[in-house]
Amino acid sequence: MPQLDTSTWFITIISSLITLFIFFQLKISSQNFPLPPSPKILTTKTTKNPWELKWTKIYLPHLLPLQ
């Protein structure tokens, strides 16, 4: 019974792995990925409320004079 010659297996496996690596690198590099999101500029709308038109004075407890 002849013995199986395994002397070329190493170079075959290594070359296959290198080929697969290059193939996947080329596949991934050809993909178009979406751009990262850009920050959105927020503008706040100022509306006049009825209570903003009136002058009000708020008395807080720590602002009251000592008794």
C-alpha positions in Angstrom: 0.0 0.0 0.0 1.6 3.3 -1.0 2.0 6.0 1.5 0.3 9.4 1.0 2.8 12.2 0.1 2.0 15.1 2.5 5.1 17.2 1.6 3.1 19.8 -0.4 0.2 20.2 2.0 1.9 23.0 4.0 2.5 25.2 1.0 -1.0 24.4 -0.4 -2.7 25.4 2.8 -0.7 28.5 3.3 -1.2 29.7 -0.2 -4.9 29.0 0.1 -5.1 31.1 3.3 -3.2 34.0 1.7 -5.5 33.9 -1.3 -8.6 33.9 0.8 -7.2 36.7 2.9 -6.5 38.8 -0.2 -9.9 37.9 -1.7 -11.8 39.1 1.4 -9.7 42.2 1.7 -10.6 43.1 -1.8 -14.3 42.3 -1.2 -14.4 44.5 1.9 -12.5 47.3 0.4 -15.0 47.5 -2.5 -17.9 48.0 -0.2 -19.4 51.5 0.1 -20.0 52.2 3.8 -22.3 55.1 4.8 -20.7 58.3 6.0 -20.7 59.0 9.7 -23.5 61.2 10.9 -22.8 64.8 10.9 -23.9 66.9 13.9 -27.2 68.6 13.4 -27.5 72.3 14.1 -30.4 72.9 16.4 -32.1 76.2 16.4 -34.4 77.0 19.3 -37.6 78.8 18.6 -38.3 81.5 21.1 -42.0 82.2 21.6 -43.5 84.8 23.8 -45.7 83.4 26.5 -48.2 85.5 28.3 -46.3 85.1 31.6 -43.1 86.3 30.0 -44.6 89.6 29.1 -45.5 90.5 32.7 -43.1 91.5 35.3 -43.2 89.2 38.2 -41.1 89.1 41.3 -40.5 85.8 43.0 -39.7 85.8 46.7 -37.7 82.9 47.7 -37.3 82.0 51.4 -33.5 82.5 51.4 -33.9 85.9 49.9 -36.3 87.2 52.6 -34.7 89.4 55.3 -33.8 87.9 58.6 -36.3 88.4 61.3 
